[in-house]
Amino acid sequence: MFSFRHAGAFILTCFLLCPLGAAAWDRGDVEQFATLPAGNANPEGLTVDAHGNLYATTFAPTAPAGQLGRLFVFNPHGDLLRQVSIAGSSSALLGLGFHPQTGALLVLDFGQSKVLKVDPATGASTVFATIPVLDPKIGSGLNALTFDQMGNVYISDSFQGIIWKTGPGGGPVVAWVSSALLTTTGVPGFGANGVGFNKAFSSLFVANTGNDTIVQIPVSGGTPGTPAVLTNSINGADGLILDSDDNIWVAANQADEIVVIDKTGKVIAKLGDFEGIDKHGAPIGLLFPASPVQFGEWLYVTNLSLDLRQVGGPQTVDSQWADQVTSHTIARLHARIPHVHD
């Protein structure tokens, strides 16, 4: 009789005799690109300008009342160019992006349910759009934004399960898509998160963090179809971007990795990993990665390094490590899809 005991011995023998590299992902090397000034924590949103300068916002919902949200600008070498406080904002900022037609920098104010148009040199801001709160018990959770070829702006709402839409100049918003697939009861407790169109603008892809899913919304003539789950089991699917081949690069914030899937939902690469905390209190590799952005040969990723317990959430596998972080960083790795060994 072949018992579990014998099976265990057989598996151990295979493990010892088989070469590990034959079945492993080539995860690449993660570098520490930039460090926030001391006293600043939890970089979340990230975007890049035409010159390769990186712009990051911080998520600090438990900051003292009246503290403004902060924007950090780094040059392509990781040097801090400036730090500005965003006028009229809360301390809890998430996604941001440059409008592809007007060049305006738009920043999502999670704490105030607003989209702000921000001067990245001074921090001066105006309200670009205000998001309705349909149920005060649920609230809104503005998380990420993207643009279509006409310059319309699409904003994910993690708590209300809605993709909001407004025009190139902002103003009133409409609930473009509302779906149970964009809400969650999982952990971390954010539904609709990263958003991005394919190159034909025929599909919008949305990461659902708490459900570990990527949701695909078909689009025809600007009109959305019925959302459907493209793929499952990306642990803490957070920010995402699409490349020129319509591969989707997803920050898996609870697996501390970048998961790349093709247009069918099949994983084709896993990049990066967490390797501990260095002597300066900074993550080595990726720790609660949140927002990826590509420029040239590099993929840049914010290390949110958030202990969910500090914002009223439950403990996760990263919580105790994140609690040790005293130096908060942006990481980078080569934006390449390694060959998958057979």
C-alpha positions in Angstrom: 0.0 0.0 0.0 1.3 3.4 -1.0 0.8 5.7 2.1 1.0 9.5 2.5 4.3 8.7 4.4 5.7 7.1 1.3 4.4 9.9 -0.9 6.2 12.4 1.3 9.5 10.6 1.0 9.1 10.4 -2.8 8.3 14.1 -3.1 11.3 15.0 -0.9 13.6 12.8 -3.0 12.4 14.5 -6.2 12.9 17.9 -4.6 16.5 17.0 -3.7 17.4 15.5 -7.1 15.6 17.8 -9.5 17.2 21.1 -10.5 15.2 24.0 -9.1 15.8 26.4 -12.0 14.0 24.1 -14.4 10.6 25.1 -13.0 11.3 28.5 -11.4 10.2 31.9 -12.5 13.1 34.3 -13.4 12.0 37.1 -11.1 14.7 39.6 -12.0 16.4 42.0 -9.6 14.5 44.7 -7.7 16.5 47.9 -7.0 15.8 50.6 -4.5 15.2 53.6 -6.7 14.2 56.4 -4.4 13.5 57.1 -0.7 11.0 59.5 0.7 12.3 62.1 3.0 12.4 61.2 6.7 9.0 61.6 8.4 7.0 60.6 5.3 5.5 57.2 4.8 3.4 54.9 2.6 3.9 56.1 -1.0 1.0 54.7 -3.1 0.1 56.6 -6.3 2.8 56.9 -9.0 3.1 58.4 -12.4 5.8 59.6 -14.8 6.2 62.6 -17.1 7.7 62.7 -20.6 11.2 63.4 -19.1 11.2 60.3 -16.8 10.6 62.2 -13.6 8.5 60.2 -11.1 5.6 61.7 -9.1 4.4 59.9 -6.0 1.6 60.6 -3.5 1.3 59.3 0.0 -1.6 57.6 1.7 -1.9 58.7 5.3 -5.6 58.4 6.4 -4.7 58.5 10.2 -2.6 61.7 9.9 -3.4 64.6 12.3 -6.5 66.6 11.3 -5.6 69.3 8.8 -2.5 67.7 7.4 -2.4 68.2 3.7 -1.6 65.5 1.2 1.9 65.4 -0.1 3.4 65.0 -3.6 7.0 64.0 -4.2 8.9 64.5 -7.4 12.1 62.5 -8.2 14.3 62.8 -11.2 15.3 59.7 -13.4 18.2 59.0 -11.1 16.0 58.8 -8.0 17.1 62.2 -6.6 14.3 64.2 -4.8 13.6 67.3 -6.9 10.8 68.7 -4.6 8.2 67.9 -2.1 4.9 69.9 -2.1 1.8 69.9 0.0 -1.4 69.9 -2.1 -3.6 72.8 -1.2 -7.2 71.9 -0.1 -6.4 68.2 0.0 -6.8 65.5 2.7 -3.7 63.5 3.8 -5.1 60.3 2.1 -4.1 60.5 -1.6 -4.1 57.6 -4.0 -3.9 57.4 -7.8 -2.6 60.2 -10.1 -1.8 60.8 -13.7 -1.1 63.4 -16.4 -3.9 64.0 -18.8 -2.7 62.9 -22.2 -4.2 65.9 -24.0 -4.1 68.8 -21.6 -1.1 67.8 -19.6 -2.9 68.5 -16.3 -1.8 66.5 -13.3 -4.9 64.8 -11.7 -4.7 63.5 -8.2 -7.3 61.3 -6.4 -8.2 62.6 -3.0 -9.5 59.4 -1.3 -10.2 61.3 1.9 -12.5 63.9 0.3 -14.0 61.9 -2.6 -12.6 64.4 -5.1 -10.4 64.5 -8.2 -7.9 67.5 -7.9 -6.1 69.3 -10.7 -2.7 70.0 -9.2 0.2 72.3 -10.1 3.1 69.9 -9.5 5.5 72.8 -8.9 3.6 74.6 -6.2 0.9 72.3 -5.0 -1.9 74.7 -5.9 -5.1 72.8 -6.7 -8.6 73.1 -8.0 -11.4 70.6 -7.9 -11.6 68.7 -11.2 -14.5 66.5 -10.2 -16.5 65.5 -7.1 -17.7 61.9 -6.7 -21.1 61.3 -5.2 -21.5 59.2 -2.1 -24.6 57.1 -2.7 -24.6 55.4 0.7 -23.0 57.2 3.6 -22.6 53.8 5.4 -20.3 52.6 2.6 -18.7 55.9 1.5 -16.5 56.2 -1.6 -13.0 54.9 -2.2 -11.4 56.7 -5.1 -8.4 54.6 -6.0 -7.0 54.8 -9.6 -7.7 56.6 -12.9 -7.1 56.2 -16.6 -8.0 57.9 -19.8 -9.5 57.0 -23.2 -8.5 58.2 -26.6 -10.9 61.1 -26.4 -9.4 62.3 -23.1 -12.3 61.2 -20.9 -11.3 60.3 -17.4 -12.3 57.0 -15.7 -12.0 56.6 -11.9 -12.3 53.4 -9.9 -14.3 53.5 -6.7 -13.3 50.7 -4.4 -16.2 50.9 -1.9 -19.1 51.8 -4.2 -18.1 49.3 -6.9 -18.3 51.9 -9.6 -16.2 53.2 -12.5 -17.0 56.9 -12.7 -16.5 58.8 -15.9 -16.0 62.5 -16.6 -15.0 64.6 -19.6 -11.5 65.9 -20.5 -12.3 69.1 -18.6 -13.8 67.4 -15.5 -17.0 68.6 -13.9 -20.1 66.3 -13.4 -19.4 62.6 -13.3 -21.6 59.6 -14.4 -21.6 56.1 -13.0 -20.2 54.5 -16.2 -20.2 50.9 -14.8 -21.6 49.6 -11.5 -21.2 45.9 -10.7 -20.9 43.5 -7.8 -17.7 42.3 -9.4 -16.2 45.7 -8.5 -17.0 45.4 -4.7 -15.5 43.0 -2.1 -15.9 41.6 1.3 -12.3 40.3 1.2 -8.9 41.4 2.5 -7.5 44.0 1.9 -11.0 45.6 1.8 -10.7 47.4 -1.5 -12.7 46.4 -4.5 -12.2 48.2 -7.8 -8.6 49.4 -7.9 -6.1 49.6 -10.8 -7.6 50.4 -14.2 -6.4 50.4 -17.8 -7.6 50.2 -21.4 -6.2 47.8 -24.0 -4.6 49.5 -27.0 -7.8 49.2 -29.1 -9.9 50.8 -26.2 -12.2 47.8 -26.7 -11.8 46.6 -23.1 -11.2 48.2 -19.7 -9.4 46.0 -17.2 -10.0 46.6 -13.4 -8.1 45.0 -10.5 -10.3 43.9 -7.6 -8.0 43.8 -4.6 -10.1 42.0 -2.1 -11.3 39.4 -4.6 -7.9 38.8 -6.1 -9.4 39.2 -9.6 -9.0 41.1 -12.8 -12.3 42.2 -14.3 -12.7 42.8 -18.0 -15.3 45.3 -19.2 -16.0 45.2 -22.9 -16.4 48.6 -24.6 -18.1 49.4 -28.0 -18.3 53.0 -29.2 -17.6 54.2 -25.7 -20.4 52.2 -24.2 -19.6 49.5 -21.6 -20.8 46.0 -21.8 -21.2 43.5 -19.0 -18.2 43.0 -16.7 -16.8 39.5 -16.3 -13.9 38.1 -14.4 -10.9 37.5 -16.7 -8.8 35.7 -14.2 -8.5 34.9 -10.5 -6.0 34.4 -7.7 -3.7 37.4 -8.0 -3.1 37.9 -4.3 -4.1 41.5 -3.5 -4.4 42.7 -7.1 -3.7 46.4 -6.8 -2.4 48.9 -9.5 -2.1 47.7 -13.1 -0.7 48.8 -16.5 -1.0 47.4 -20.0 1.9 47.1 -22.4 2.0 47.4 -26.2 1.1 43.7 -26.5 -1.9 44.1 -24.2 -0.2 42.1 -21.4 -1.4 43.3 -18.0 1.2 44.0 -15.3 -0.4 43.8 -11.9 1.0 44.7 -8.5 0.1 41.8 -6.2 0.2 43.6 -2.9 -0.1 40.6 -0.6 2.3 38.4 -2.6 4.9 41.1 -2.9 5.4 40.6 -6.6 4.4 41.8 -10.1 2.2 39.3 -11.9 2.1 39.6 -15.7 -0.8 38.0 -17.5 -1.6 37.9 -21.2 -4.9 39.0 -22.7 -6.4 35.5 -22.0 -5.7 35.7 -18.3 -2.7 33.3 -18.3 0.2 34.2 -16.1 3.4 34.7 -18.2 5.8 36.2 -15.6 6.2 36.8 -11.9 8.7 39.5 -11.1 10.2 40.7 -7.8 9.8 39.4 -4.3 10.3 40.5 -0.6 13.7 39.8 0.9 13.4 41.5 4.3 14.2 44.9 5.9 17.6 46.5 5.6 19.6 48.1 8.3 18.1 51.5 7.4 14.5 50.2 7.9 13.8 50.0 4.1 12.2 47.1 2.4 14.5 44.9 0.3 12.6 44.2 -2.9 8.9 44.6 -2.9 6.7 45.1 0.2 3.0 45.7 -0.3 3.6 47.0 -3.9 0.8 49.3 -5.0 1.3 51.2 -8.2 3.4 50.2 -11.2 4.5 52.6 -14.0 6.8 52.0 -17.0 9.3 54.3 -18.5 11.9 53.1 -21.0 13.4 49.8 -19.8 12.3 50.2 -16.2 9.2 49.3 -14.3 8.8 51.5 -11.2 6.7 50.4 -8.2 5.7 52.1 -5.0 6.3 50.1 -1.9 3.2 51.1 0.1 4.5 49.0 3.1 1.2 49.5 4.9 0.4 47.7 8.1 -3.4 47.3 7.6 -3.9 47.1 11.4 -2.9 50.8 11.6 -5.9 51.8 9.5 -8.4 49.5 11.2 -7.9 46.4 9.1 -6.9 42.9 10.0 -3.4 41.4 10.2 -2.1 40.1 6.9 1.1 38.3 6.0 2.9 41.6 5.4 1.6 43.4 8.5 4.4 42.7 11.0 7.1 43.4 8.3 5.4 46.7 7.3 5.4 47.7 10.9 9.2 47.5 10.9 9.6 49.9 8.0 11.0 53.3 8.9 12.3 54.3 5.5 9.8 54.3 2.7 10.8 53.7 -0.9 10.0 53.4 -4.6 11.5 50.3 -6.2 12.4 49.6 -9.8 13.1 46.5 -11.9 13.7 45.8 -15.6 10.4 45.8 -17.5 11.0 42.5 -19.3 9.1 39.2 -19.5 11.6 36.4 -19.0 11.3 33.1 -20.9 9.2 30.6 -18.9 11.1 27.3 -18.6 9.3 24.2 -19.6 
